[in-house]
Each structure stands twice: as structure tokens, then as C-alpha cells.
Amino acid sequence: MSLIPATILTGFLGSGKTTLLKRVLSEAHGQKIAIIENEFGEENIDNDILVTDSKEQIIQMSNGCICCTIREDLREALQLLAAKKRQGLLDFDRVVIETTGLADPGPVAQTFFMDDEIAESYLLDSILTLVDAKHANQQLDDRQEARRQVGFADQIFISKTDLVSAEETADLMQRLKHMNPRAPQKAVHFGDVALSEVFDLRGFNLNSKLDIDPDFLKEEEQAGHDHAHHDHEHGEHCDHPSHQHGHHHHHDDDVKSFVFRSERPFDPAKLEDFLGAIVNIYGPRMLRYKGVLYMQGTDRKVIFQGVHQLMGSDLGPVWGQDEKPCSKMVFIGIDLPKDIFLQGMAQSLV
């Protein structure tokens, strides 16, 4: 049986998760979707569409979707759904897990990698984070959970932009980009998102290109002028785009990101030792880290990613003839010591 794609939907209270889910559950889109509501004893927000008296809290919708409310272990719910699918009792094509507004998506994502039984049935596709433009700055200031959700995202949807000025939206997007430069951001009207933008994003696929917001890389270059680990010529890039906007309010968020780049190859043993050491110390604070690496001893790209303490790598395609091999790695985490990371990476080069 082919793997069932799974999407984790996260976002702060009021950001529009329910609206998005209602659409997914009630629209005739021809896909059979199982939604797992990971509510921990909270009042179920969707009583109007989830009327059920069964023990298992799994109900079938008229359009073929299924909704399953769990108050215990996510693993058990996923196993139950997969078993019922195998036995032909339930028919669905994919799973969406809605986390509570205060949840850290990390452990949910790790379930798909740590548990062999789950890994044999499911493929984690992506983490989607909804951000409410009107209340985001306050939530990001006050709640680390909101900042973590941004750090984990593969795709960020910003709702309620009609309630704030264009300038406020631009500032918010800038702030989010500093926290997570690899997640594309899209302003959406309440819950009104094409399903093609929600599913099959392959955020956890080990693909051979690393998408980091290009403007962010430009800013990184400005900031990194005097660092030895940049083997770049800084020529035409020095127009300091990040200094042209007068209106940026600076938020010093604890969730931040930085990029390591080098055109020298890594020594595989040194890099493994270094990454092993930092994951031991900082793993709980490392939200997402991902890279395409140039390694000594192989003519292929090495594609690398991790969530918290779990990391893995894979051989990608051969470096192209007209491609200059180089490593690019982005780290997203909570108060990570950038200097230690960049220095350790640099010392792991050949």
C-alpha cells in the first residue's frame, strides 16, 4: 500500500484553522481526507459539523471525508486509521492533523520518524502554520508557542490581512521571514486557500534544492561582510537592501534563523561529530534545520534535514557540470548560539 500523506496544521487561536478545515471537510474536491483533531480535553470547536455518539469519535462526512477527534495518543489514532484503511473499513487518501492552538508541532512531526509502524504507513508532507495578521505581533511577543509554530512551518498562511494596513502586513512578513526564511508566506482570505497550496508541498522531502527566501540571503550577506566563513566576493550585492526601509520595527524574537554557506567541501566525519554534539546540547531548541551539502568523497549532493534531536541525510543528484559545488544550510531555532554553530561548521570543512 502506498504511504498516506499527512499534513500538520498549526496556528494560534483565531488564525483560521477551523475555517480552513471546514472547507476541506465540506467541499466537493474529490479527495477523501481524514482529519485528526488533536484536542486535549478542550471544548470541541466544531460541534456543529461533528455530531457523533460513537466511542471512537470517527465520523464519515457526506463528501467521503472522515473526522476523528482524539484526546489521547496521536500514535494510536494514526495506527487505528491506517489499520481500518488496510481492512477496507475506511477509505481516505490523506490525513490532516490539527494541533491545538498552543501546541508545539515538533513532537507531532517526530512521531512520523520515530515510530516504525507509523513510518511504514504515513509520509509526513508538511507543517502549515496559520498566522492572524491582526493579532500576530502581540501573540509573537507574548507566546513562545506562536514563535515556535512559525519556526517549524514549511508554508505560512497569513489571514485577516484585510483588517490591518499594507505596511503592517509587510512588517509582519519581514518579521516572520527572519524567524523562518525557508517557508513561503501567502496572505489568504479567511480559510480561502486552494487545496493545491495546502497539500503535496513536500516540505519534508529531501529535495536537492534548498528554498530560502532570497531577500533573506541578501541580508545575511550584508551582515556577514567581515566573517571569514564567507568565501564569496561581495561585489554587486552591496546595495544594502535591508537598510533602505525606514519603517522596520525591530523585534528581537528568540526564534531566529541563520544560514551557513561555503564552497569548500565538508569532512564527513568531522561534520557528523559536530552535528552530533550540537544536537545533544541544543536539540530541544533546534526547530528545523535543512541543507544541501558539498561533501568530500562523493560527486553527489548530500541532502540533510532535522527536527529537534532527529536528523537524517540522503544522497541527492550529482552536481551539475555548470554548477559550482557549495554547501548551504539553514538553522531555525530558539536562541541558538549562531557563532558556535557557524564556527563549528567552518571547522568541519576539509
C-alpha positions as CSV (number, residue, x, y, z in Angstrom):
1,M,0.0,0.0,0.0
2,S,1.4,3.4,-0.8
3,L,2.2,5.7,2.0
4,I,-0.6,8.0,3.2
5,P,0.5,11.7,3.0
6,A,0.0,13.6,6.3
7,T,-0.2,17.4,6.9
8,I,0.2,19.1,10.2
9,L,-1.9,22.2,10.6
10,T,-0.9,24.6,13.3
11,G,-1.6,28.2,14.2
12,F,-2.7,30.3,17.1
13,L,-6.3,30.5,18.3
14,G,-8.4,32.5,15.9
15,S,-6.0,32.3,13.0
16,G,-8.5,30.5,10.8
17,K,-7.6,26.8,11.1
18,T,-11.2,25.8,11.7
19,T,-12.4,27.8,8.7
20,L,-9.8,26.1,6.6
21,L,-10.7,22.6,7.9
22,K,-14.5,23.2,7.5
23,R,-13.8,23.9,3.9
24,V,-11.7,20.8,3.5
25,L,-14.4,18.8,5.2
26,S,-17.4,20.1,3.3
27,E,-16.2,20.9,-0.1
28,A,-16.6,18.5,-3.0
29,H,-12.9,18.3,-4.0
30,G,-12.9,14.6,-4.9
31,Q,-10.3,13.9,-2.2
32,K,-11.1,11.7,0.7
33,I,-9.4,13.3,3.7
34,A,-9.2,12.1,7.3
35,I,-8.9,15.0,9.8
36,I,-7.5,14.3,13.2
37,E,-8.3,16.9,15.7
38,N,-5.7,16.7,18.4
39,E,-7.7,18.4,21.1
40,F,-6.7,17.8,24.7
41,G,-10.0,17.8,26.5
42,E,-10.8,21.3,25.2
43,E,-14.4,22.0,24.2
44,N,-14.6,20.7,20.7
45,I,-14.8,23.8,18.5
46,D,-16.7,22.1,15.7
47,N,-19.8,20.6,17.3
48,D,-22.0,21.8,14.5
49,I,-20.2,19.6,12.0
50,L,-19.1,16.8,14.3
51,V,-22.2,15.3,15.7
52,T,-21.4,11.8,16.9
53,D,-22.1,9.4,19.7
54,S,-19.6,6.7,18.8
55,K,-16.9,5.7,21.2
56,E,-14.2,6.2,18.6
57,Q,-15.2,9.6,17.6
58,I,-14.7,8.8,13.9
59,I,-17.4,10.0,11.6
60,Q,-17.8,9.9,7.9
61,M,-18.8,13.1,6.0
62,S,-21.1,13.1,3.1
63,N,-18.3,14.0,0.7
64,G,-16.2,11.0,1.8
65,C,-14.0,12.8,4.3
66,I,-13.6,11.4,7.8
67,C,-13.2,13.3,11.0
68,C,-11.6,11.8,14.1
69,T,-11.3,13.6,17.4
70,I,-8.6,12.2,19.7
71,R,-7.9,13.1,23.3
72,E,-5.2,10.5,23.8
73,D,-2.2,9.4,21.9
74,L,-1.7,10.6,18.3
75,R,0.2,7.4,17.5
76,E,-2.8,5.3,18.4
77,A,-5.1,7.3,16.3
78,L,-2.8,7.1,13.3
79,Q,-2.4,3.4,13.8
80,L,-6.2,2.9,14.1
81,L,-6.9,4.9,11.0
82,A,-4.2,3.0,9.0
83,A,-5.5,-0.4,10.2
84,K,-9.1,0.5,9.2
85,K,-7.9,1.6,5.8
86,R,-6.0,-1.6,5.3
87,Q,-9.0,-3.7,6.4
88,G,-11.2,-1.7,3.9
89,L,-13.4,-0.3,6.7
90,L,-12.4,3.3,6.0
91,D,-11.4,4.9,2.7
92,F,-9.2,8.0,2.7
93,D,-6.4,9.4,0.7
94,R,-4.6,11.7,3.2
95,V,-4.6,12.8,6.8
96,V,-4.6,16.3,8.2
97,I,-3.7,16.7,11.9
98,E,-4.9,19.9,13.5
99,T,-2.9,20.7,16.6
100,T,-4.3,22.8,19.5
101,G,-3.6,26.5,19.3
102,L,-0.8,26.2,21.9
103,A,0.8,23.1,20.6
104,D,4.4,22.6,19.6
105,P,4.3,20.9,16.3
106,G,7.8,19.3,16.9
107,P,6.7,16.1,18.8
108,V,3.8,15.6,16.3
109,A,6.3,15.7,13.4
110,Q,8.7,13.4,15.2
111,T,6.0,10.8,15.6
112,F,6.3,10.2,11.8
113,F,10.1,9.5,12.0
114,M,10.5,7.8,15.4
115,D,7.7,5.2,15.2
116,D,8.4,2.4,12.7
117,E,4.8,1.4,12.4
118,I,3.7,5.0,11.6
119,A,6.6,5.4,9.2
120,E,5.5,2.3,7.3
121,S,2.0,3.7,6.8
122,Y,2.4,7.5,6.5
123,L,4.6,10.1,4.8
124,L,4.8,13.5,6.5
125,D,4.2,16.1,3.8
126,S,4.5,19.4,5.6
127,I,3.7,21.7,8.5
128,L,1.3,24.5,7.7
129,T,1.1,27.5,10.1
130,L,-1.7,30.0,10.0
131,V,-0.9,33.5,11.4
132,D,-3.6,36.0,12.2
133,A,-2.3,39.4,10.9
134,K,-4.3,41.4,13.3
135,H,-3.1,39.7,16.5
136,A,0.1,38.2,15.3
137,N,2.6,40.7,16.7
138,Q,1.1,40.6,20.2
139,Q,0.9,36.8,20.1
140,L,4.5,36.5,18.8
141,D,5.7,38.9,21.5
142,D,3.9,37.1,24.3
143,R,3.9,33.4,23.4
144,Q,6.8,31.3,22.6
145,E,4.4,28.6,21.2
146,A,3.4,31.1,18.5
147,R,7.0,31.7,17.6
148,R,7.8,28.0,17.5
149,Q,4.9,27.4,15.2
150,V,6.4,29.9,12.8
151,G,9.9,28.3,13.1
152,F,8.5,24.9,12.2
153,A,6.5,25.9,9.2
154,D,7.0,24.7,5.6
155,Q,4.3,27.2,4.5
156,I,2.9,30.2,6.3
157,F,-0.7,31.5,5.5
158,I,-1.5,34.9,6.9
159,S,-5.2,35.5,7.5
160,K,-7.1,38.7,8.3
161,T,-4.7,41.0,6.3
162,D,-7.9,43.0,5.4
163,L,-8.0,44.2,9.0
164,V,-4.6,45.8,9.0
165,S,-2.7,48.2,6.8
166,A,-0.5,47.1,3.9
167,E,2.5,48.4,5.9
168,E,1.6,46.4,8.9
169,T,1.3,43.3,6.8
170,A,4.7,44.0,5.2
171,D,6.3,44.4,8.6
172,L,4.8,41.2,9.8
173,M,6.1,39.3,6.8
174,Q,9.5,40.7,7.3
175,R,9.4,39.6,11.0
176,L,8.3,36.1,10.0
177,K,11.0,35.9,7.4
178,H,13.7,36.5,10.0
179,M,12.3,33.7,12.1
180,N,11.8,31.3,9.2
181,P,13.4,32.2,5.8
182,R,12.5,28.9,4.2
183,A,8.7,28.9,4.5
184,P,6.9,30.8,1.7
185,Q,4.3,33.2,3.0
186,K,0.9,33.9,1.5
187,A,-1.8,36.2,2.6
188,V,-5.1,34.4,2.4
189,H,-8.7,35.4,3.0
190,F,-10.2,33.5,5.8
191,G,-9.9,29.9,5.0
192,D,-10.0,30.5,1.3
193,V,-6.9,28.7,0.1
194,A,-6.7,26.4,-3.0
195,L,-6.2,22.8,-1.8
196,S,-3.2,22.6,-4.2
197,E,-1.5,25.1,-1.9
198,V,-2.2,23.0,1.2
199,F,-1.3,19.5,0.1
200,D,1.7,17.8,-1.5
201,L,4.1,20.6,-0.6
202,R,6.8,18.1,0.2
203,G,8.3,20.1,3.0
204,F,9.9,17.0,4.5
205,N,11.0,15.6,1.1
206,L,14.8,15.5,0.9
207,N,14.9,17.5,-2.3
208,S,18.0,18.8,-3.9
209,K,17.3,22.5,-3.6
210,L,17.0,24.5,-0.5
211,D,14.4,27.2,-0.7
212,I,15.4,30.1,1.4
213,D,13.8,33.5,0.8
214,P,16.3,35.2,-1.5
215,D,16.0,38.6,0.2
216,F,16.9,37.0,3.5
217,L,20.1,35.6,1.9
218,K,20.9,39.1,0.7
219,E,20.5,40.5,4.2
220,E,22.7,37.7,5.5
221,E,25.4,38.7,3.1
222,Q,25.2,42.3,4.4
223,A,25.5,41.1,8.0
224,G,28.3,38.6,7.2
225,H,30.7,41.0,5.5
226,D,33.5,40.6,7.9
227,H,33.2,36.9,8.7
228,A,35.8,34.6,7.5
229,H,33.4,31.8,6.7
230,H,32.1,33.6,3.6
231,D,34.3,32.7,0.7
232,H,32.3,35.0,-1.6
233,E,33.3,38.0,-3.5
234,H,30.9,40.7,-2.4
235,G,30.6,42.8,-5.5
236,E,27.4,43.9,-6.9
237,H,25.4,42.7,-3.9
238,C,26.4,45.6,-1.7
239,D,23.5,47.9,-2.2
240,H,22.3,47.1,1.3
241,P,18.7,46.4,0.5
242,S,17.9,45.8,4.1
243,H,18.8,49.3,5.1
244,Q,16.5,51.0,2.6
245,H,13.3,50.6,4.5
246,G,12.9,53.2,7.2
247,H,9.8,51.6,8.8
248,H,11.0,48.3,10.2
249,H,10.3,47.9,13.8
250,H,12.9,45.6,15.2
251,H,11.6,42.6,17.1
252,D,14.2,40.6,18.9
253,D,12.5,37.2,18.7
254,D,14.0,34.2,20.3
255,V,13.1,32.1,17.3
256,K,15.7,33.1,14.7
257,S,17.4,31.6,11.7
258,F,20.8,31.9,10.1
259,V,22.5,30.3,7.1
260,F,25.9,28.7,6.7
261,R,27.4,28.7,3.3
262,S,30.8,27.5,1.9
263,E,32.3,26.5,-1.3
264,R,34.8,24.2,0.4
265,P,33.8,20.6,1.0
266,F,32.9,19.1,4.4
267,D,34.9,16.4,6.0
268,P,32.1,13.8,6.6
269,A,33.5,12.5,9.9
270,K,34.1,16.0,11.4
271,L,30.7,17.2,10.3
272,E,29.0,14.2,11.8
273,D,30.8,14.7,15.1
274,F,30.0,18.4,15.2
275,L,26.3,17.9,14.4
276,G,26.0,15.1,16.9
277,A,27.5,17.3,19.6
278,I,25.2,20.3,18.9
279,V,22.1,18.2,18.6
280,N,22.9,16.7,22.0
281,I,23.2,20.1,23.6
282,Y,20.7,22.2,21.6
283,G,18.4,19.6,20.1
284,P,15.2,20.7,22.0
285,R,15.8,24.3,20.8
286,M,16.6,23.4,17.2
287,L,13.3,23.5,15.4
288,R,14.1,22.8,11.8
289,Y,17.5,22.6,10.1
290,K,18.0,21.7,6.5
291,G,20.8,21.8,4.0
292,V,22.3,20.8,0.7
293,L,25.9,19.9,1.4
294,Y,29.1,19.6,-0.6
295,M,30.9,16.5,0.9
296,Q,34.3,15.2,0.3
297,G,34.3,11.8,-1.2
298,T,31.2,12.0,-3.3
299,D,30.2,13.8,-6.5
300,R,26.6,13.9,-5.4
301,K,24.8,16.5,-3.3
302,V,24.1,15.4,0.3
303,I,20.7,16.5,1.4
304,F,20.3,16.9,5.1
305,Q,17.5,17.8,7.5
306,G,16.4,17.6,11.1
307,V,13.7,18.3,13.6
308,H,14.8,18.8,17.2
309,Q,17.1,15.8,18.0
310,L,16.2,13.8,14.9
311,M,18.3,14.2,11.8
312,G,18.9,12.4,8.6
313,S,20.7,12.7,5.3
314,D,20.4,11.3,1.8
315,L,22.4,11.3,-1.4
316,G,20.9,13.6,-3.9
317,P,21.7,14.0,-7.6
318,V,25.2,14.5,-9.0
319,W,26.4,18.2,-9.0
320,G,25.7,19.6,-12.5
321,Q,28.6,20.3,-14.9
322,D,27.9,24.0,-14.8
323,E,27.2,24.0,-11.1
324,K,29.8,25.1,-8.6
325,P,29.5,22.7,-5.6
326,C,28.8,24.5,-2.4
327,S,27.0,23.9,0.9
328,K,24.1,25.9,2.1
329,M,22.5,25.1,5.5
330,V,19.7,26.9,7.3
331,F,19.2,26.6,11.1
332,I,15.9,27.7,12.7
333,G,15.7,27.6,16.5
334,I,15.3,29.2,19.8
335,D,18.2,31.4,21.0
336,L,20.8,29.2,19.2
337,P,24.4,30.5,19.5
338,K,25.0,31.5,15.9
339,D,28.7,31.9,16.4
340,I,29.3,28.5,17.8
341,F,27.2,26.9,15.0
342,L,28.9,28.8,12.2
343,Q,32.4,28.3,13.7
344,G,31.8,24.6,14.2
345,M,30.5,24.1,10.7
346,A,33.5,26.0,9.3
347,Q,35.9,23.8,11.4
348,S,34.2,20.7,9.9
349,L,35.3,21.7,6.4
350,V,38.2,19.9,4.7
